[in-house]
Amino acid sequence: MMQMRTTDTTGLREVAAPASTSHEARRRALRARRLRRGWVALGLVVPAAVFYAAFVLRPLALTVQYSFYKWNGVTASTWVGFDNYRRLTQSSETLGSILNALELIIYFSFVPVILGLLTAATIRKFAASRLALASRTVLFLPQVIPLVAAGIMWTWLLASDGLVNELLRGIGLGSVTRAWLGDTDTALPAVGVIGAWVALGLCMLLLLAGMTKIDPSLYEAARIDGAGAVREFFAITLPSVRQEIGVCVTVTIIAALAAFDIVYISTQGGPANSTLVPGLEIYYLGFFSREVGQASALAVVFMALVLAVVLPIQRLTRED
């Protein structure tokens, strides 16, 4: 009996050993395959990471470093610590430019997102028609036009003898005509109109893409329950495109805070600094006043402001 048991146990070991070896070989092969894929992925990522580090992270680190020095860009720099940041808080131009940038958010972000929602909801109802294709093309066209060209075109339109004023005179509203970009009361809203015109097409297209993914049966069920067009919009459409709204708001807010091209071409920050924005002031400080340290400090503060505005929006619109 003892011999039989010993023989049986030995046989089990002989059977189990090849199975264990085969399982271990499969694990090693799988590990080697994953390692090869990891090296391939790393090889694809490294070139982009090098460029990102060279042209984004390094300039960002240098900007932070320069913000603690007084430097004109040519001669030797002098350590001043947080003095550049302190001077920013005492500069009325800096505070005014930040307020102007925050006001531009209304025109660059809120207006195109709201109009984009309404336009996309309208186009969705006849999305397969030629009219919808023409509408999408016309509204998206400003995204194709360079911002410099758009700024020049709108400068002509909003001039004292431009098309906008001529149309107002033609309908009997000559008393309200003015140099829209040359008046301190209307210059910033006029720049905002240009930004809203540029951003509307992008917002409309993103939101329309989100609306096409909504299950049509939801609208059919809502109609059976007696919901109208307004109730459908707020109960179905709006919650379903929350992520697309978050993308639109994020992109347009960044465009508003980082506005430079349109402002520089149309007003150059005037009249009387009424359209001065942080991006333009950084340019003037760095290249005209030769205050590289002050410009770098404003750039760091500006970056922190953008993050403080954008990150909460990303968190609120993130999918559960």
C-alpha positions as CSV (number, residue, x, y, z in Angstrom):
1,M,0.0,0.0,0.0
2,M,2.8,2.4,0.8
3,Q,4.4,1.6,-2.5
4,M,1.2,2.3,-4.4
5,R,0.7,5.6,-2.7
6,T,4.3,6.6,-3.4
7,T,3.8,5.7,-7.1
8,D,0.6,7.7,-7.3
9,T,2.1,10.8,-5.8
10,T,5.1,10.6,-8.2
11,G,2.7,10.3,-11.1
12,L,0.8,13.4,-10.0
13,R,4.0,15.4,-9.8
14,E,5.0,14.2,-13.2
15,V,1.7,15.4,-14.6
16,A,1.6,18.7,-12.7
17,A,5.2,19.7,-13.6
18,P,4.7,20.2,-17.3
19,A,1.4,22.1,-16.7
20,S,3.2,24.5,-14.3
21,T,6.1,24.9,-16.7
22,S,3.7,25.7,-19.6
23,H,1.9,28.3,-17.5
24,E,5.1,30.0,-16.5
25,A,6.3,30.1,-20.1
26,R,3.0,31.8,-21.1
27,R,3.5,34.4,-18.4
28,R,7.0,35.1,-19.4
29,A,5.9,35.4,-23.1
30,L,3.1,37.8,-22.1
31,R,5.5,39.8,-20.0
32,A,8.0,40.0,-22.8
33,R,5.3,41.1,-25.3
34,R,4.1,43.8,-22.9
35,L,7.7,45.0,-22.5
36,R,8.2,45.2,-26.2
37,R,5.0,47.2,-26.6
38,G,6.1,49.5,-23.8
39,W,9.4,50.2,-25.5
40,V,7.7,50.9,-28.8
41,A,5.2,53.2,-27.1
42,L,8.1,54.9,-25.3
43,G,9.9,55.4,-28.6
44,L,6.9,57.1,-30.0
45,V,6.4,59.4,-27.0
46,V,10.0,60.4,-26.5
47,P,10.4,62.7,-29.6
48,A,7.2,64.6,-28.7
49,A,8.2,64.7,-25.0
50,V,11.6,66.2,-26.0
51,F,10.0,68.9,-28.1
52,Y,7.4,69.6,-25.4
53,A,10.2,70.0,-22.8
54,A,12.3,72.2,-25.1
55,F,9.6,74.5,-26.3
56,V,7.1,74.5,-23.4
57,L,8.5,73.4,-20.1
58,R,11.9,75.1,-20.5
59,P,10.5,78.5,-21.6
60,L,8.0,78.2,-18.7
61,A,10.7,77.6,-16.2
62,L,12.8,80.5,-17.6
63,T,9.8,82.8,-17.4
64,V,9.4,82.0,-13.7
65,Q,13.1,82.5,-13.2
66,Y,13.1,85.9,-15.0
67,S,10.2,87.1,-12.9
68,F,12.5,87.4,-9.9
69,Y,15.0,89.5,-11.7
70,K,15.2,93.1,-13.1
71,W,16.5,92.7,-16.6
72,N,16.3,94.6,-19.8
73,G,17.1,91.7,-22.0
74,V,20.6,92.8,-22.8
75,T,22.8,93.7,-19.8
76,A,23.3,91.8,-16.6
77,S,20.2,91.0,-14.6
78,T,19.7,91.9,-10.9
79,W,17.9,89.8,-8.3
80,V,14.8,91.6,-7.0
81,G,12.8,88.8,-5.5
82,F,9.1,89.4,-5.4
83,D,9.4,93.1,-6.2
84,N,8.1,92.6,-9.8
85,Y,5.0,90.9,-8.4
86,R,4.5,93.7,-5.9
87,R,4.8,96.3,-8.6
88,L,2.0,94.5,-10.6
89,T,-0.4,95.0,-7.7
90,Q,0.4,98.7,-7.7
91,S,0.0,99.2,-11.5
92,S,-3.4,100.5,-12.6
93,E,-2.7,99.4,-16.1
94,T,-2.1,95.8,-15.1
95,L,-5.3,95.6,-13.0
96,G,-7.2,97.3,-15.8
97,S,-5.9,94.8,-18.4
98,I,-7.0,91.9,-16.2
99,L,-10.5,93.4,-15.8
100,N,-10.7,93.9,-19.6
101,A,-9.7,90.3,-20.1
102,L,-12.4,89.1,-17.7
103,E,-15.0,91.2,-19.4
104,L,-14.0,89.7,-22.8
105,I,-15.1,86.3,-21.4
106,I,-18.7,87.5,-21.7
107,Y,-18.2,88.2,-25.5
108,F,-15.7,85.5,-26.4
109,S,-17.3,82.7,-24.4
110,F,-20.8,83.2,-23.0
111,V,-22.3,84.8,-26.2
112,P,-20.9,82.2,-28.7
113,V,-21.7,79.2,-26.4
114,I,-25.3,80.4,-25.9
115,L,-25.8,81.3,-29.6
116,G,-24.1,78.0,-30.6
117,L,-26.5,76.0,-28.5
118,L,-29.5,77.7,-30.1
119,T,-28.1,77.4,-33.6
120,A,-27.1,73.8,-33.2
121,A,-30.5,72.8,-31.7
122,T,-32.1,74.5,-34.7
123,I,-29.9,73.0,-37.4
124,R,-30.3,69.5,-35.8
125,K,-34.0,69.5,-36.8
126,F,-33.1,69.6,-40.5
127,A,-29.6,68.2,-40.3
128,A,-29.9,66.2,-43.6
129,S,-31.0,69.1,-45.7
130,R,-28.8,71.4,-47.9
131,L,-29.8,74.3,-45.8
132,A,-28.1,72.7,-42.8
133,L,-24.9,72.1,-44.8
134,A,-24.9,75.7,-46.0
135,S,-25.5,77.0,-42.5
136,R,-22.7,75.0,-41.0
137,T,-20.3,76.2,-43.7
138,V,-21.2,79.8,-43.4
139,L,-21.0,79.8,-39.5
140,F,-17.7,77.9,-39.5
141,L,-16.0,80.0,-42.1
142,P,-14.6,82.5,-39.5
143,Q,-12.5,79.7,-38.1
144,V,-10.7,79.3,-41.4
145,I,-10.0,83.0,-41.7
146,P,-6.7,84.1,-39.9
147,L,-7.3,86.3,-36.9
148,V,-5.1,89.0,-38.4
149,A,-7.3,89.1,-41.5
150,A,-10.5,89.1,-39.4
151,G,-9.2,92.0,-37.3
152,I,-8.4,94.0,-40.4
153,M,-11.7,93.3,-42.0
154,W,-13.7,94.3,-38.9
155,T,-11.6,97.4,-38.5
156,W,-12.8,98.5,-41.9
157,L,-16.4,97.5,-41.1
158,L,-16.5,99.4,-37.8
159,A,-14.7,102.5,-39.0
160,S,-16.4,105.9,-39.0
161,D,-17.2,105.5,-42.7
162,G,-17.4,101.7,-42.6
163,L,-20.3,99.5,-43.7
164,V,-21.8,99.2,-40.2
165,N,-22.3,103.0,-39.9
166,E,-23.4,103.3,-43.5
167,L,-26.2,100.7,-42.8
168,L,-27.2,102.6,-39.7
169,R,-27.4,105.8,-41.6
170,G,-29.4,104.1,-44.3
171,I,-32.1,103.0,-41.9
172,G,-32.3,106.4,-40.2
173,L,-30.1,105.7,-37.2
174,G,-27.3,108.1,-38.1
175,S,-27.4,109.6,-34.5
176,V,-25.9,106.4,-33.1
177,T,-23.0,106.1,-35.5
178,R,-19.5,106.5,-34.2
179,A,-16.0,105.1,-34.6
180,W,-16.8,102.0,-32.7
181,L,-13.2,101.0,-32.2
182,G,-12.1,104.5,-31.4
183,D,-14.6,105.3,-28.6
184,T,-13.7,104.3,-25.0
185,D,-17.2,103.3,-24.3
186,T,-17.6,100.9,-27.3
187,A,-14.1,99.8,-28.1
188,L,-14.0,96.8,-25.8
189,P,-17.5,95.5,-26.8
190,A,-16.6,96.0,-30.4
191,V,-13.6,93.8,-30.0
192,G,-15.8,91.3,-28.1
193,V,-18.2,91.2,-31.1
194,I,-15.2,90.2,-33.3
195,G,-14.2,87.5,-30.9
196,A,-17.8,86.2,-30.7
197,W,-18.1,86.1,-34.5
198,V,-14.9,84.0,-34.7
199,A,-15.9,81.6,-31.9
200,L,-19.5,81.0,-32.9
201,G,-18.8,78.5,-35.7
202,L,-16.5,76.3,-33.5
203,C,-19.0,76.2,-30.7
204,M,-21.9,75.4,-33.0
205,L,-20.0,72.6,-34.7
206,L,-18.9,71.0,-31.4
207,L,-22.4,71.2,-29.9
208,L,-24.0,69.9,-33.0
209,A,-21.7,66.9,-33.0
210,G,-22.8,66.2,-29.4
211,M,-26.4,66.6,-30.2
212,T,-26.2,64.0,-33.1
213,K,-25.2,61.4,-30.5
214,I,-28.5,61.8,-28.5
215,D,-30.8,58.8,-28.8
216,P,-33.9,59.9,-30.9
217,S,-36.1,57.7,-28.7
218,L,-35.6,60.2,-25.8
219,Y,-37.2,62.9,-27.8
220,E,-40.0,60.6,-28.9
221,A,-40.7,59.6,-25.3
222,A,-40.7,63.3,-24.3
223,R,-43.2,64.2,-27.0
224,I,-45.5,61.3,-25.9
225,D,-45.4,62.8,-22.4
226,G,-46.5,66.1,-23.8
227,A,-43.1,68.0,-23.6
228,G,-42.7,70.9,-26.0
229,A,-39.6,72.1,-27.8
230,V,-38.4,74.2,-24.8
231,R,-38.9,71.4,-22.3
232,E,-37.0,69.0,-24.7
233,F,-34.1,71.4,-24.9
234,F,-33.7,71.8,-21.2
235,A,-34.5,68.2,-20.1
236,I,-32.7,66.3,-22.9
237,T,-30.5,68.3,-25.1
238,L,-28.8,70.5,-22.5
239,P,-27.8,67.7,-20.1
240,S,-26.7,65.4,-23.0
241,V,-24.1,67.9,-24.3
242,R,-22.6,68.9,-20.9
243,Q,-19.2,67.7,-21.9
244,E,-19.3,69.5,-25.2
245,I,-20.3,72.7,-23.4
246,G,-17.4,72.3,-21.1
247,V,-15.0,72.0,-24.1
248,C,-16.5,75.1,-25.7
249,V,-16.4,77.1,-22.5
250,T,-12.8,76.1,-21.8
251,V,-11.6,76.9,-25.3
252,T,-13.4,80.2,-25.6
253,I,-12.3,81.4,-22.1
254,I,-8.7,80.6,-22.9
255,A,-9.1,82.6,-26.1
256,A,-10.6,85.5,-24.2
257,L,-7.9,85.6,-21.6
258,A,-5.1,85.1,-24.1
259,A,-6.5,87.5,-26.7
260,F,-3.8,89.3,-28.6
261,D,-4.1,89.1,-32.4
262,I,-7.5,90.7,-32.7
263,V,-6.8,93.4,-30.1
264,Y,-3.4,94.3,-31.5
265,I,-4.7,94.6,-35.1
266,S,-7.9,96.4,-34.3
267,T,-7.1,98.8,-31.4
268,Q,-3.5,98.1,-30.2
269,G,-4.9,98.5,-26.6
270,G,-6.5,101.9,-27.1
271,P,-8.1,104.2,-26.9
272,A,-6.8,105.2,-23.5
273,N,-6.0,101.6,-22.6
274,S,-9.7,100.7,-22.8
275,T,-8.9,97.5,-24.7
276,L,-5.6,96.7,-23.1
277,V,-5.3,93.0,-22.2
278,P,-2.6,91.1,-20.3
279,G,-1.2,89.5,-23.5
280,L,-0.7,92.9,-25.1
281,E,0.7,94.4,-22.0
282,I,3.3,91.6,-21.7
283,Y,4.3,92.3,-25.2
284,Y,4.7,96.1,-24.6
285,L,6.6,95.5,-21.3
286,G,9.0,93.0,-22.8
287,F,9.7,94.5,-26.2
288,F,9.0,98.2,-25.8
289,S,9.7,99.1,-22.2
290,R,12.5,96.5,-22.0
291,E,11.2,95.3,-18.6
292,V,11.6,91.5,-19.1
293,G,11.3,90.7,-15.4
294,Q,8.1,92.7,-15.1
295,A,6.7,91.1,-18.2
296,S,7.6,87.6,-17.0
297,A,6.0,88.2,-13.6
298,L,2.8,89.3,-15.4
299,A,3.0,86.2,-17.6
300,V,3.2,84.0,-14.5
301,V,0.3,85.7,-12.8
302,F,-1.7,85.5,-16.1
303,M,-1.0,81.7,-16.3
304,A,-2.2,81.3,-12.7
305,L,-5.4,83.3,-13.6
306,V,-6.1,81.1,-16.6
307,L,-5.7,77.9,-14.5
308,A,-7.9,79.3,-11.7
309,V,-10.7,80.0,-14.2
310,V,-10.4,76.9,-16.4
311,L,-9.9,74.1,-13.9
312,P,-13.1,74.6,-12.0
313,I,-15.0,74.6,-15.3
314,Q,-13.4,71.3,-16.2
315,R,-14.4,69.8,-12.9
316,L,-18.0,70.9,-13.1
317,T,-18.5,69.7,-16.7
318,R,-16.7,66.3,-16.2
319,E,-18.8,63.2,-16.8
320,D,-19.8,61.4,-13.6
